[in-house]
Amino acid sequence: MRYTFTMRQLLRFFWNATRGHRLAPWRSPYLRWRMETYSGLKMDKIGFWEFWGFMIRERRQLRHFLHWTKDMENYARPKPKNP
């Protein structure tokens, strides 16, 4: 059950972050900017291999980031309380 929830969050983030570049996420300006900010790789140097290498190398930190985004979304959009 936890795996399904995490995978759903991953797909949701990935879908939103790759708008306009869903079939080639390494071309997404948002993801390239995030990778440059995090790792120091220059945006113009990020291609297919650099993108997927980064995703594999940093998968633990990316999972942590997804949990953080889930917490922030729950904070920003609290579930309504039933009266």
C-alpha positions, 0 to 999 in steps of 0.5 A, a space after each residue: 500500500 505504501 509503495 502504491 502511494 509513493 508511486 502515485 506521488 512520483 507520477 503526479 510530480 513527474 507529470 506536472 514537472 514535465 509539462 510540454 516534455 513528457 516523452 523527453 523529461 531531460 528537456 524539461 526546463 523546470 527539471 533541468 533547473 532543479 537539477 542544476 540548482 541541486 547538483 551544480 550540473 549546467 542546464 545546457 550540459 544535461 542530456 539523456 544520460 546525465 538526466 537518468 544517471 542523476 535520477 539513479 544516483 540520487 533516488 534516495 534524496 528524490 524519494 525524500 523530496 517526494 515525501 516533503 512535497 506530499 507533506 507540503 501539499 497536505 499543509 497547503 490543502 488540508 482535508 475538510 473536516 466533516 461537521 
